[in-house]
Amino acid sequence: MPAALAPFVLASLLPAYVGALRAFDPALDNARALRLAARVVTEADAARIDARLIVALVAVESSWNPDAVSRAGARGLGQLMPATANDLRVDPADPDANLHGTVVYLAALIARYGGYAPQERYERAIGAYNAGAGAVDRYRGVPPWVETRLYVRRVIGLWRRLCGD
């Protein structure tokens, strides 16, 4: 686990994250929710991403169900496709590895669109997480597909709620 956060800072953040994760997946027991919350906070901190964005994205992707599998074959918390997981060298069935891959992949997408204003940057990165960077590049923004547009809206809306907006 990355160790950038001071232990007392991490400890002060965890109760809110545990509560959020358990709200998204009531089947998570406290111990597992605590472990996942610590992982998401430390991974996000290491990647310099707002952990609440990761919480929102994973909530939309899998409702924080580590065993989720989509019809398309995406697996785990961040619903990583097999090719993406392979590129990232992570096991999508391992919740810790899946969270690591999710954060690394989203961080790369945010960096890819780093030349845009923040709102556009995050919309493009989240759109690319859902539809692929090629589609976002081809359409010069979030593709016009209903599923992708709703996905971006849901992730950003949930992120804002988690931020208190």
matplotlib code that plots the C-alpha trace (Angstrom):
import matplotlib.pyplot as plt

x = [0.0, 1.4, 2.5, 2.2, -0.6, 0.3, -1.4, -3.4, -4.7, -5.7, -7.4, -9.4, -10.6, -11.6, -14.9, -16.6, -15.2, -16.3, -19.8, -19.9, -18.7, -21.2, -24.0, -23.2, -22.7, -24.5, -23.1, -19.6, -18.7, -16.9, -13.5, -13.6, -15.0, -12.2, -9.6, -11.0, -11.5, -7.8, -6.8, -8.8, -7.6, -3.9, -4.0, -5.8, -3.4, -0.4, -1.9, -2.9, -6.5, -9.5, -10.4, -14.1, -13.8, -12.6, -15.4, -17.9, -16.5, -16.4, -19.9, -21.2, -19.2, -19.9, -21.7, -18.6, -19.2, -15.7, -17.2, -19.1, -18.8, -20.4, -22.0, -19.0, -16.5, -15.4, -14.5, -14.2, -14.6, -13.5, -14.9, -11.6, -11.8, -9.4, -7.2, -7.0, -6.2, -3.5, -2.0, -1.9, -0.6, -3.3, -5.6, -9.1, -10.5, -8.3, -10.0, -6.7, -5.1, -8.4, -8.5, -4.8, -5.5, -8.6, -6.7, -3.7, -5.9, -8.0, -4.9, -3.5, -6.7, -6.8, -3.2, -4.0, -6.6, -4.5, -4.4, -8.1, -9.9, -10.7, -14.4, -13.6, -10.6, -12.6, -15.5, -13.2, -11.2, -14.4, -15.9, -12.7, -12.9, -16.3, -16.0, -12.3, -9.8, -10.0, -13.8, -13.2, -10.4, -12.5, -15.4, -13.2, -15.0, -17.5, -19.0, -22.6, -23.7, -26.5, -24.8, -21.5, -23.1, -25.3, -22.3, -20.2, -23.2, -23.7, -20.0, -19.6, -22.9, -22.0, -18.5, -20.1, -22.5, -19.6, -17.8, -20.8, -21.9]
y = [0.0, 3.4, 5.2, 8.9, 9.7, 10.2, 7.5, 10.0, 11.6, 8.3, 7.3, 10.5, 10.0, 6.3, 6.4, 8.6, 6.4, 3.2, 4.6, 5.5, 2.1, 0.3, 2.5, 1.5, -2.2, -3.1, -6.7, -5.3, -6.1, -3.5, -5.2, -5.4, -1.9, -0.6, -2.4, -1.1, 2.4, 2.5, 1.2, 3.7, 6.7, 5.7, 4.8, 8.0, 10.0, 8.4, 9.2, 12.7, 12.1, 13.0, 9.7, 10.8, 10.6, 7.0, 6.2, 7.7, 5.9, 2.5, 3.0, 3.6, 0.7, -2.0, -0.6, -1.5, -5.2, -6.8, -9.8, -7.9, -9.2, -7.3, -8.9, -7.5, -9.3, -6.4, -7.5, -6.3, -3.0, -0.8, -3.2, -3.5, -5.2, -8.2, -6.4, -3.3, -5.4, -7.2, -3.9, -2.7, -6.1, -6.5, -9.3, -7.8, -10.4, -9.2, -6.2, -4.5, -5.0, -3.9, -0.7, -0.1, -0.6, 1.5, 4.4, 4.1, 3.9, 6.9, 8.9, 8.1, 9.3, 12.5, 13.1, 12.4, 15.2, 17.5, 20.3, 21.0, 23.0, 21.0, 20.3, 19.2, 17.2, 15.1, 14.7, 13.4, 11.1, 9.6, 9.2, 7.5, 5.2, 4.1, 4.2, 4.2, 7.0, 6.3, 7.1, 10.3, 11.4, 10.6, 12.6, 15.4, 15.0, 12.6, 10.4, 11.1, 7.7, 7.8, 5.2, 7.1, 10.5, 9.1, 7.4, 10.6, 12.5, 9.9, 9.7, 13.5, 14.0, 11.4, 12.9, 16.3, 14.9, 13.2, 16.5, 18.2, 20.1]
z = [0.0, -0.8, 2.4, 1.5, 4.0, 7.6, 9.7, 11.8, 8.6, 7.1, 10.3, 10.4, 6.8, 7.0, 8.9, 6.2, 3.4, 5.2, 5.6, 1.9, 0.7, 2.9, 1.7, -1.9, -1.0, 2.3, 1.9, 2.7, 6.3, 8.4, 8.1, 4.3, 3.9, 6.1, 4.1, 0.8, 2.1, 3.2, -0.2, -2.2, -0.1, -0.2, -3.9, -4.8, -2.7, -4.4, -7.8, -6.7, -7.5, -5.3, -3.6, -3.7, -7.5, -7.3, -4.8, -7.2, -10.3, -8.5, -7.1, -10.7, -12.1, -9.6, -6.6, -4.7, -5.3, -5.7, -7.4, -10.1, -13.7, -16.6, -19.7, -21.7, -19.3, -17.2, -13.7, -10.2, -8.4, -11.3, -13.9, -15.7, -19.1, -19.4, -21.9, -19.7, -16.6, -18.6, -19.8, -16.2, -15.0, -12.4, -11.5, -11.9, -9.5, -6.6, -5.1, -4.0, -7.4, -9.2, -7.2, -8.0, -11.7, -11.6, -10.0, -12.3, -15.4, -14.5, -13.6, -17.0, -18.7, -16.6, -17.6, -21.3, -21.2, -19.0, -21.6, -21.1, -18.5, -15.4, -16.2, -19.8, -18.6, -16.1, -18.5, -21.2, -18.8, -17.3, -20.8, -21.9, -18.9, -20.1, -23.9, -24.5, -25.2, -29.0, -29.0, -26.9, -29.3, -32.4, -31.2, -29.7, -26.4, -24.7, -27.4, -28.3, -27.0, -24.4, -22.2, -22.1, -21.5, -18.7, -17.2, -17.2, -15.7, -13.0, -12.0, -11.8, -10.1, -7.4, -7.1, -6.4, -3.8, -2.1, -2.1, -0.5, -3.6]

ax = plt.figure().add_subplot(projection="3d")
ax.plot(x, y, z, "-o")
ax.set_aspect("equal")
plt.show()
